[in-house]
Structures are given as C-alpha cells and as structure tokens.
Amino acid sequence: MGGQSLNGKKTLITGAASGIGRATALAAARKGARLVLTDVNGPGLEETIELVRAEGGVVENSRTLDISDYEAVTAWAKDVHDQLGSLDVVMNIAGVSTWGTVENLEHRHWKLMVDVNLMGPIHVIENFVPPMVEAKRGGALVNVSSAAGLLAFPWHAAYSASKFGLRGVSEVLRFDLARHGISVHLVVPGAVDTPLVQSVSIVGADRDDPRIQVWIKRFRRHAKKPEQVADSILKGVEKGTYLVHTQFDIRFGYWWARKFAWPYEFVMRRANDLFTTFLRRQ
C-alpha cells in the first residue's frame, strides 16, 4: 500500500509526554499534522504541548489518561469525534517494560505488560479505527512493538507477550484494513535511549549491581535517540512501509533468526545463561 503525507492530517499519538511519543509528536507537527495527544503523565503531556505550539504546531485535543482504562479511552474518543470527526492517523506509541525470569515475575508484572502494551493499543484501535473505516478517507495505523516482538531476548517473557501480541494484531489488520485504504505500520525499535531505560523494572536483580550498570551504559551508547526513531516512523508512514526497522542490527537479527534457526537458538541460550549471573541469590 502506498504512503501518505501527514500535512493537515488529524493524528493521534499515545505516550506523547516523553521519549519516542514526544519526539514523534514534534516531528509530525513539523510536517503539518494536527495533533491529538494523550499520556498518563499529565505534566509531561503539557510540556509536549507547549513545545509543539512554541514551534507553531497545532494540538487540536489532548487528554491525560491511562490507555489500559477502556472506559477512559472510550469517553475521550467520543469527545474527540464530537469535536473533530474521524481521525486520519492513529499512532500507538505508549508502553511500559518489566523484565525478569518466570520464577521471579509475579502476576501483576504479566498483567501490567498485557494491560498497557497490548490491551491499551487495542482500546485505542477499537475506538478510533472503525470511524476511520466508516469515513472512507483511508489513513494509517502505527503500532510500536519492539525488537522483543521479533526475537527471544532473555528475561523478556512478560514484555514479549505484549509486544508479540501487538505484532500479531498488526499483521492481521495489515490485510483487514487494506481494502479501506488504511495502511498499517509495525515499528520494531531496538535500543532507544528514553526515560524507560532508567525506569524499567528488573525483577529478581539489583539495578544497582555494577555489572548491570555496565550493561545499561553499553545499551545507552548503542541506543538510538528518540528523534531518530520518530524520523523512521514518519518515513515509514510516508513510504507505506509495513515493518519499520529503526536499527540495522535488529533487521539483520530478525533475518538471521528466520534463515539460521540453530545458530539463533544457540546464541539465545548463551545470552540467557549470561543474564542469569545477574540474579539475586536467595
């Protein structure tokens, strides 16, 4: 499916208070998008709105809410549609992260990942995409998954449950929505230097362990800036690209995992063994 310009398009972005969401909001505004923004972080969301407007961008509507709250998303969607009618572009960027081995993860960790990273985007999709279909103007749906939605990283079972799920939703909607002229874009970032890096919960390990701090520093050196990821997202929409990679290493790793299954499994097992050395001893 062909790409499209964001100029003049009513564009919803979740997770707009910081990181990739904020960077995407600013980049989309520079391309002429009319923004509809949300985040659970109210002060951060207001700061993003101020930054957009300081550059001459347009924020048509905003709301502080938790996308895992279906009723809150539904009420907001009604207000947005009453004000603006159907939207043109919907971007599911908001997300949270928790890592840990299965014996350390608790039910609340699994539930949080699925509620925010999978059900949150679904709440947005079911409220905002059907009106796009009914409007018959086409449009775009962007879902930000993760490299952990493609590859089996150690300690990522709960996180990957949500991100693989969002990948599955996107794969189906890619074909379901094509007949309506709505393109679907699945973004699979690798390392990105956002506030999430410092706030990610690592269950069963001590974040202050010098060995873990070394890995975090390596991650940040290798990581892309949110602005670079935002640029990749917007280029993907403009070019009509389904699978939007932000880093070559993830693109290569995904190709390698599909083409060379045994070496991939060997490396993943070794990586898992390495990570277990960071677990707290009971």
ZAPAKE-521732 format. One record per residue (C-alpha): residue in three letters; z negated, y, x. Coordinates in steps of 0.02 Angstrom, whole numbers, padded with zeros to 5 digits, always signed. Example, Ala and Ser with C-alpha at 12.3 -4.5 7.8 and 13.67 -1.06 7.14 Angstrom:
BEGIN
ala-00390-00225+00615 ser-00357-00053+00684 
***
This chain:
BEGIN
met+00000+00000+00000 gly+00042+00173+00064 gly-00087+00301+00119 gln-00130+00466+00043 ser-00188+00641+00086 leu-00366+00697+00046 asn-00313+00875+00014 gly-00378+00928-00157 lys-00444+00754-00195 lys-00612+00731-00280 thr-00701+00623-00151 leu-00869+00536-00171 ile-00967+00494-00014 thr-01132+00398-00013 gly-01251+00408+00134 ala-01199+00589+00162 ala-01364+00650+00234 ser-01334+00588+00412 gly-01234+00480+00530 ile-01064+00416+00476 gly-01086+00483+00299 arg-01117+00662+00356 ala-00978+00655+00486 thr-00856+00589+00355 ala-00906+00723+00230 leu-00874+00860+00357 ala-00709+00784+00414 ala-00649+00757+00234 ala-00695+00936+00188 arg-00590+00999+00333 lys-00444+00905+00259 gly-00468+00992+00092 ala-00566+00860-00003 arg-00675+00917-00148 leu-00837+00827-00112 val-00959+00733-00223 leu-01108+00684-00113 thr-01264+00578-00126 asp-01403+00510-00017 val-01583+00454-00037 asn-01634+00585+00093 gly-01639+00748-00005 pro-01670+00871+00140 gly-01536+00787+00245 leu-01413+00795+00100 glu-01447+00981+00076 glu-01417+01010+00261 thr-01249+00921+00250 ile-01200+01028+00100 glu-01245+01185+00197 leu-01141+01127+00346 val-00991+01090+00235 arg-00999+01257+00147 ala-01026+01350+00310 glu-00855+01287+00363 gly-00777+01339+00198 gly-00780+01165+00121 val-00808+01125-00062 val-00952+01022-00131 glu-00922+01000-00317 asn-01076+00896-00356 ser-01222+00814-00266 arg-01374+00711-00311 thr-01521+00639-00216 leu-01537+00458-00270 asp-01557+00279-00213 ile-01393+00186-00238 ser-01489+00024-00265 asp-01554+00101-00428 tyr-01419+00058-00555 glu-01487+00173-00691 ala-01493+00322-00571 val-01313+00292-00514 thr-01255+00271-00694 ala-01339+00432-00752 trp-01263+00528-00606 ala-01091+00454-00639 lys-01099+00518-00818 asp-01140+00693-00757 val-01002+00689-00627 his-00872+00630-00752 asp-00928+00758-00881 gln-00904+00894-00750 leu-00752+00835-00652 gly-00670+00691-00744 ser-00622+00537-00644 leu-00626+00543-00455 asp-00486+00509-00331 val-00577+00433-00182 val-00740+00335-00176 met-00823+00301-00007 asn-00970+00181+00004 ile-01049+00226+00170 ala-01238+00219+00138 gly-01328+00072+00216 val-01488+00007+00297 ser-01520-00125+00429 thr-01652-00256+00466 trp-01637-00391+00599 gly-01739-00548+00627 thr-01738-00737+00636 val-01755-00835+00475 glu-01935-00887+00511 asn-01985-00705+00532 leu-01887-00624+00391 glu-01982-00603+00229 his-01912-00599+00054 arg-01925-00409+00050 his-01810-00396+00201 trp-01674-00503+00122 lys-01691-00411-00043 leu-01681-00238+00036 met-01520-00282+00128 val-01436-00351-00027 asp-01502-00215-00144 val-01444-00068-00036 asn-01295-00134+00063 leu-01214-00243-00070 met-01279-00200-00243 gly-01281-00015-00201 pro-01092-00009-00170 ile-01066-00120-00323 his-01164+00004-00430 val-01050+00143-00366 ile-00893+00039-00391 glu-00932-00014-00570 asn-00973+00165-00621 phe-00835+00261-00533 val-00685+00144-00509 pro-00647+00095-00691 pro-00622+00280-00739 met-00501+00292-00592 val-00404+00145-00664 glu-00402+00224-00836 ala-00342+00391-00766 lys-00187+00306-00692 arg-00178+00427-00545 gly-00208+00297-00410 gly-00335+00334-00274 ala-00434+00250-00137 leu-00592+00147-00119 val-00677+00140+00051 asn-00814+00013+00087 val-00905+00023+00253 ser-00954-00154+00303 ser-00990-00192+00485 ala-00938-00296+00633 ala-01081-00403+00568 gly-00973-00433+00416 leu-00845-00516+00528 leu-00944-00601+00667 ala-01106-00702+00679 phe-01220-00589+00781 pro-01395-00654+00824 trp-01537-00605+00706 his-01415-00530+00580 ala-01428-00659+00439 ala-01500-00541+00308 tyr-01393-00394+00362 ser-01237-00503+00370 ala-01274-00574+00197 ser-01246-00400+00129 lys-01103-00350+00242 phe-01005-00513+00221 gly-01033-00492+00034 leu-00959-00317+00036 arg-00814-00384+00136 gly-00784-00515+00000 val-00789-00385-00138 ser-00664-00279-00042 glu-00547-00425-00009 val-00535-00463-00195 leu-00523-00282-00253 arg-00386-00253-00124 phe-00272-00356-00234 asp-00351-00320-00403 leu-00331-00133-00385 ala-00159-00131-00303 arg-00072-00135-00472 his-00164+00025-00516 gly-00110+00116-00359 ile-00288+00115-00289 ser-00294+00066-00106 val-00446-00023-00035 his-00507+00005+00143 leu-00636-00106+00229 val-00717-00019+00378 val-00797-00132+00508 pro-00886-00024+00638 gly-00961-00098+00794 ala-01093+00000+00889 val-01115+00175+00818 asp-01245+00298+00884 thr-01328+00354+00723 pro-01511+00378+00671 leu-01504+00198+00609 val-01510+00140+00791 gln-01685+00211+00810 ser-01746+00161+00638 val-01679-00017+00623 ser-01818-00140+00586 ile-01825-00287+00707 val-01938-00417+00626 gly-02036-00528+00744 ala-02002-00424+00900 asp-02082-00273+00980 arg-01961-00125+00983 asp-02064-00050+01125 asp-02034-00202+01234 pro-01947-00132+01390 arg-01816-00269+01380 ile-01770-00219+01202 gln-01766-00035+01253 val-01642-00081+01390 trp-01529-00163+01260 ile-01545-00012+01144 lys-01494+00104+01287 arg-01345-00008+01327 phe-01298-00007+01143 arg-01303+00183+01137 arg-01197+00201+01295 his-01066+00086+01219 ala-01078+00158+01044 lys-00952+00270+00959 lys-01004+00439+00892 pro-01011+00456+00702 glu-00872+00584+00713 gln-00758+00457+00796 val-00793+00331+00658 ala-00762+00463+00524 asp-00594+00501+00604 ser-00548+00316+00599 ile-00598+00306+00415 leu-00492+00455+00363 lys-00343+00395+00465 gly-00360+00225+00379 val-00353+00308+00208 glu-00206+00418+00258 lys-00108+00271+00330 gly-00155+00146+00194 thr-00241+00028+00317 tyr-00347-00109+00238 leu-00452-00170+00386 val-00510-00015+00479 his-00575-00053+00653 thr-00668+00081+00749 gln-00680-00011+00917 phe-00561-00119+01015 asp-00696-00245+01062 ile-00730-00288+00880 arg-00545-00300+00841 phe-00524-00417+00989 gly-00682-00516+00948 tyr-00626-00547+00770 trp-00455-00605+00829 trp-00534-00714+00961 ala-00657-00793+00838 arg-00513-00843+00724 lys-00399-00907+00861 phe-00525-00991+00977 ala-00663-01063+00869 trp-00750-01170+01001 pro-00771-01034+01135 tyr-00830-00915+00999 glu-00963-01039+00942 phe-01018-01066+01122 val-01039-00879+01155 met-01132-00852+00991 arg-01253-00993+01032 arg-01286-00921+01206 ala-01312-00748+01132 asn-01434-00820+01006 asp-01530-00909+01145 leu-01540-00746+01242 phe-01608-00648+01095 thr-01746-00774+01060 thr-01827-00723+01225 phe-01875-00559+01141 leu-01977-00641+01003 arg-02163-00609+01000 arg-02265-00760+01048 gln-02384-00810+00909 
***
